[in-house]
Amino acid sequence: MRIFAALILVLITFSCVKNKTIQSGTAMSEPMQNAPMGASAPSHIVEVKEVIQGNTYTYLLVTEHGLENWIAANKQEAEVGEKYAYADALQMTNFTSKEIDRTFDVIYFVSQLSDDQNVIASAAGTMAMAHSGNARSDQKEIKVNLPEGAVSIAELFKNRNNYSGKKVKVHGVVVKINKSIMGTNWIHIQDGTDHEGNYDLTITSQEEPNVDDEVTFEGTITLNKDFGAGYFYEVILENGEMTGSVI
């Protein structure tokens, strides 16, 4: 029993040290295990701005939706100006790469990076699904009673500047949801109100309501959100959380 207990203690200690090493950003020396590209649909398309080659990894400064990030993939050829697609990534903070003697505040380790045009086209199609304009071509006839403190969709669009960057409550019926695209769910709701043809509000959230659910969400309003590739939102509610019960 003492020997068995000692073995358990060693295993626990090793596990803790390993986890601590990853969280603290100690450099990795072994390449990541590549997952099949089809295992998870690619949802990121990036353009390379800078390339640093290490012995094990290729480090890339990339832009996505106008934002710059560092990513790392198993060593491969890469060129500035080229576009690549990937699905999953592991975020590391304060990561020190000993092979290139550099510390990154934030870097994303990508399991599979592809320059295949078919894969990139597939990722673009996935993004297009998430950022399609109105949830449905026709406005639905919806009548709901807004709970106390909720703002109507018409009010949000009419006086959008008053709500920019603020947390608001909205209420309506889910008319469309695209799940797990770019790490979030894209939920479209309508509440029966309309301002100059704007009757549909897009919400990004980890919640997963069903179509036709009557729901209440709270989240932050962002104006003029540009995801690139022509997908632009005048008003969007981000990081929405459902409150109350679903009707």
N, C-alpha and C positions, 0 to 999 in steps of 0.2 A: 504494500500500500504506500509506503514511504517513497519507493522508487517511482510508482505511478504518479503520486502527487508532485514529485520533483519534475517529471516530464511535462506535466500540465503547466507548472509554473514557468518552465523554459519556453513552452509554446506561447503562453500569454505574454511573456516579456518580449519575445521576438515580434509578435504581432503588434504590440504597442510601439516598439522601436521603429518598425516598418511604417506604421501609420504616422508617427511623429516625423519621420524622414520626409514623407510625401507632403505633409501639411507645411513643413518649414521650408520647403523648396529646395532641398538638396538635389544636386544634379543627378539625373538618371544616366546609367551607362549602357543599359541594354535597350535595344529597339523595341518599340511597342508591337504587340501582336496584331497583324492586320486582320480586320474583319472583312468579310465579303461586302462589296459595295451595295449589293442588293439587300443586306441585312437590315438596313435602315435607310429610308429614302433620303437622298441628299436634299438639303433645304437651304444651304448657304452657297452663294456664288461670290467669289472674291477676286480682286485684281491685285497683282503683285507690284509693290513699290520698291522693295529692297530684298535682296537675297544674301543670306549668310550660310555658308556650308560648314558643317561640323563633321566630325568623323562618323557620328551615328545619326545625327538629325540634320534636316534642312530647316533653317529658321527663316521665316518670311514675314516681312511687314506688308500687310494687305489692307485694302479698303473694302468696306461693305456698307452700302447705304450711306456713303459719305463719311463713315467713321473708320479710323485707323486702329488696327489691332495687330499684335504679333501672334503668329501661329507657328507650330513646329510639327513636322511629319518625319517619318522614317526617311533617311537620306535618299534624295532623288534629284534629277535635273529639274531646274526651274528657272524661268526667265522673267525679268522685269517687263511689265505690260501684259503678261499672259493672264488668262482667267482660269480659275480652278473651282471645283465644287467639292463639298464635303457634307457629311451628315452630323456625326457626333464629335464632341470635343470635350476634353477634360481641362477645366480652368485651374491654373496654378498661379499663386501669388508669391511675390518676392522669390522668384525662382532663379537660382544661380546655376548657369551652365558652365561647368568646369572646362568643357572642350573648347569653348570659344571665349572663356573668361569674361562673362557678361551676366549681369543680373537684370531680370525683367520684372517690372512691377506687376504686370499681368501678362500671361501668355497662355494660349490654348493649344493643347496637344491633340492633334487630329489623327484619328485611327486610320483614315483612308482619304487621301487627297488625289483627285482625278482631274486630268485635263482633257478627258474624252468628251468630244462635242455632244454626243448623245446623252451623257450623264448631265452635262451642263444644261442642255435643253430640257431634260427631265426636271432638274431643279428649278429652272425658270418657270416651267409649267406648274410646279407645286406652289411656288410663290404667287403665281397669277391666281391660283385658286383662293389663296388666303386674302389677296388684295383685290378681288373682283369688286366692282362698284356697288350697286344696290343689291340687297339680298335677293330680291325677286324683281322681275321686270315691271310688275304691276304693284301698286300700293294696295296693301290689304285693308279691308274694313275692320278696324280694331277699335274697341271701346274698353278702356280700363279706367279705374279710379286710382289716381296717383296718391300714394301714401304721403303722410306729412313729411315735408322737407324735400320731396322729390322734385326734380326739374324736368319739364317736358322736353321732348326732342326739338320741337319748334322753338322753344325758348332758348335752348342751347345754341341753335344755329343763328337765331335772330340777334342774340346778344353775346355772341361767342367770346368777345374780348373780355367780358366781365368774368368769365369762368376759366380763362387760360391759366394752367398751372394749379388750379384749385381742385380739391376733392369734392365731388358732387355725388348725389344719389339720383339714379334714374330707375324707371319702372316701365316694363312693356312686355310684349310677347316675342319669344324667340322665333324668328322666321328662317334662320339659317345658322349652321355652325360648321366650321372646318376645324377639325381637331389635330393637335400635335403638329403644327406647321411653324417652323422657325422657333420651336420651343414653347409655343403657347397655343391656346385655342382662340379662334376668331369667331365671335358671336355677334350676330346681327339681330337687333330688336327694333320693333316699331310700337308706338303707343297711340297711334291714331291721329297724331298732330302732324302738321306740315308747315314748313316755312320756305316758300319759294322753291318747292320741289324737293326739299330736304326732309325726308320722313323716316330715314333709316339711319340708325346709329351703330357703328362698329365698336365692339368691346374686345380688348385682349385680356385673357384670363386663364387661370389654371382650372377654373370651374368647368363642369361639363353638363350643362342643362340640356334638355331635349327640345326639339322643335315643337312649337305650340305651348311650351311652358310659359306661364306668366311669372316673371321674376323681377326682383329688385337687386340692383347692383350699386356698389359704391366704388369709385375709382377716380383717377386724376385725369382731367381734361387736357389734351394736347392739341394745339392748333397747327395747321399746315405741316403735317407729318409726311415726310417724303421717304418712302422705302426704296426708291430707285425704280428703274425700268418702267417709269410712267405711273407707278402706283402712289397716289397722293391723296391724303385725307385732309379736308379742311378742318374737320372736328373728329377726334377719336378719344374714347375713354380707355385708358391704359391701366393694367394691373387691377382689373375689376375683381371685386369679391362679392359674392351673393350674400344678402342679408335677409332675414325673415324666412318665411316658408314659401315653397314653390306652389303656385296655384294651377 
